[in-house]
Amino acid sequence: SPRKNILPHFRNCRASAYSAIKVMCMKLKYEFAIREIMGEYALVPMGNSALQLNGMVLTNAVGAFVCENLVQDTTQEALVQAVVNEFDIDEITAENDVAEFVGYLRTAQLLTEN
């Protein structure tokens, strides 16, 4: 079945009348092509991104899916919900996995956040 592209109500990261808390929006800083290689996924820098980055990022299907959703501004909460809807995992596992992967992307300076 085709994947659902689920990015709930904070999809465009504008202020929400439903929430008084500040929501951190993020997206990938660089352009990547996502390639599956023998069950693993590689994020390969494209265009000018290839000139600024050395190498590629290897990840699993969940990491690749998160990166697909980070092409446009989104929130960590929206990523968690997208992962829960796409994969057969519970919300706590999705929260932990997304937090760990986003933490890696943040440490590697691959995200822009506002």
N, C-alpha and C positions, 0 to 999 in steps of 0.2 A: 504494500500500500504506500502511496506517496506520503512524504513527510508533511506534517502540519507546520506552518510557519507561525507559531504562536508568540506574539509579543504583546502581552496585556496592556492595560490602560496607561502605562508609563512609556509606551513605545517611542513617542517623540520627545520625551524628557522635558516637556514644558511643565510649568507649575500646575498642580492639580488642585482643584477646589475641594477634593475629597481628603486631602492630607495636609496637615500643617508642618510635617517634618520635611527636612531637606532630603531629596533623593539624589544620590550621586549617579550621574549619567556617565557612560563610558562607551568607547568604541575603539576598534583597532586603529593604531596610529599609521600603520603601513598597509600597503596592498599585498595580499597573499593569494596564491592559487593553492587550493587544497587538493592533494593527490593521495589516493589510496595505493599503498604499496604493500602487498602481501599481508593484508589485515591490519597494517598500521597506517596512520595518516601523517602526511608531511605537509607543513605549511611552507610553501616556497615563495620567497619574496619576488614580486613582479615589478617591472618598470624601474622607476627611480628608487623604489624600496630596495631593490637588489644591490644598488650602489651603496646604500647606507648600512646594510646588514650583512654580516658574514654567516653563511650557512642557512640552515632551515630549522624549523621546530618540528619535532616528532611528537605525536600524540595518539590518542585512541579515538574511537567514534564519538564519544561524548565531547572531548576537546575540540574535535573538528566541527561538531554541531554548534558548540558554543561560539567558535570563531565565525561560523556562517552567520550567526545572529549578532555578532559584534561588528558587522560591516556598517551598520547604522547605529545611531545612538540608542542605547538601551540601559536598563538597570540590572543590578545583580539579582534583584527579586524577580524581574521578568525573565531573566535567564534560567533561574531555578524552575519557574513554572513551565517554561518551554521544554526544559529537560525532563521534568515529570511527565508532561504530555507526550513527549516523543519516545521515551524509553520506559521500560518496565521497572522503575525504581521508586522508592518512597521519597517523600519530600525531605526528610532529614538527610538521607544519603545524597540526594541531589544538592541540597544546601552545602554539605561538606565538600562534595566533588567540585561544584562551581566555585566555591570560596577558594579551594586549593589551586584550581587552574587559573582563576582570575588573579590570585596572589602571585603565581608564577609569571603571568603576563605583565603584571605591574612591576615586579622586581626586574624583569628583563626589559623594562621600559618600552613595551609594545602597545600600551594603551594610552589614549588621551581621555582625561576625566574632567568633568565640570560639574 
